[in-house]
Amino acid sequence: MDLESIGRTIRRIRQARGMTQDGLANAARLSRNYLSQIERGMAGNFSLETLFRIAEGLRVSPVEIIGGEGAQTETVISPSLNSFALKAKLNYAQVEFLARLPFPDNRRPRTVAEWEAIYTALKPYIE
């Protein structure tokens, strides 16, 4: 996958999570300008450390960003779940578990408080 495609993937995942460039840049410990260059494919080669920090900020596997063989289907994490995960300091596996829970009639939690209640109920089974 070329750097432009990687940048588009980062932007797509970031936007699907309702994150701003500033928010992701802060989470990945990068400048917003540098993240913007990466998303536009104009940053040149960047380090694996940078890729891992972006993946951590997005709460995805680096493999999901670069694609390739063995890439898993993307787990979309709603803005409310992302906010709760940051507040509760959840790890990626815990967030992914919550994001993949099936809910009846598309009644997914929409607030941080709803995610907190679900996590509290399921915590013994997640950790």
Sequence and secondary structure as in RCSB ss.txt:
>XXXX:A:sequence
MDLESIGRTIRRIRQARGMTQDGLANAARLSRNYLSQIERGMAGNFSLETLFRIAEGLRVSPVEIIGGEGAQTET
VISPSLNSFALKAKLNYAQVEFLARLPFPDNRRPRTVAEWEAIYTALKPYIE
>XXXX:A:secstr
  HHHHHHHHHHHHHHTT  HHHHHHHHT  HHHHHHHHTT S S  HHHHHHHHHHHTS HHHHH  TT     
   HHHHHHHHHHT  HHHHHHHHT   GGG    SHHHHHHHHHHHHHHH 
